[in-house]
């Protein structure tokens, strides 16, 4: 052999990645196209294209991103608790 016995037997991580990416589709339009423009909510894991998000985004933001449902929930939480 040429010395790469154990390592080459592992499942190619590229395969796992491609399967995982196929599961990510926009919650709004249902499409998995334009993957580089898909945002994933850091709170609920729903996905939106930058152009399906409300408000619409010109590009993928740096750092955390939260979908409009989670933002609304956070906004309403103090009001709902103050009965």
N, C-alpha and C positions, 0 to 999 in steps of 0.2 A: 504493500500500500504506500500511499504518498503522505501518510501522517495525519490526515484529517478524519480518521475513523469516527469518533463519537460525535463530533460537531456536525458533520454533514447529514447525520441521520435525523436531526431535529426537524420539526415541521417548519417550513419556510415562513417567517413572520409576515412576509408579503401577502401570503394567502389569507392569514387571519385578518390583516388590515383590510383587504378588499371585501371580505365578507362583512366586516363590521361597518364599513363605509356604505355598503348597499342598504343597510337598515336605516340610515339617516335620511329622512325625507322631510321636506318642508311641511309643517303642520297646517299651513294655510293652503298652499296649492297642491300638496301631495307629491311634488316632484323631487327627485334626488339629483337632478341636473344642476349645473353651475355650483358644484360642491364647494368651490373656493369662496362662494358667497353665502354659504349656509352658516347661520349663527346657532349656537346651542345655548339655551337658557341655563344659567348657572344655578338656578333654583329648582326648576321642574323638569329639565332635560328636554323640553319641547324644542323644535327647530324651526327657524324661519330663514328664508332668503333675505338678504339686506333690503331688497326691493319689495318683499312681502311684509316686512316688519312695520309696525305702526308705533311711532313715526318712522317713515322710510329712511333708511340710512344710505349714505353715498358709498360707504366702504365698511368692512368688518372693523369694529372698534377694538382698541387695545384693552386688555383687562377683561373684567367681568361684564356680561351682558345679561339682562333680564327681559323676558318677554312681557308684552303689555298686560297679560293677565296677572303675572306676579307683581308687576309694578302697581297695578290697580289694587290688588289684595293688600300690599304694603301700605298704600295710601289710605285705604278704608279701615285697616285694622284698628288704629286708635279711636276712630269714630264709633266703630262697632262695639268696642270695649267700654265706652263711656256712657253707659245707659243710666 
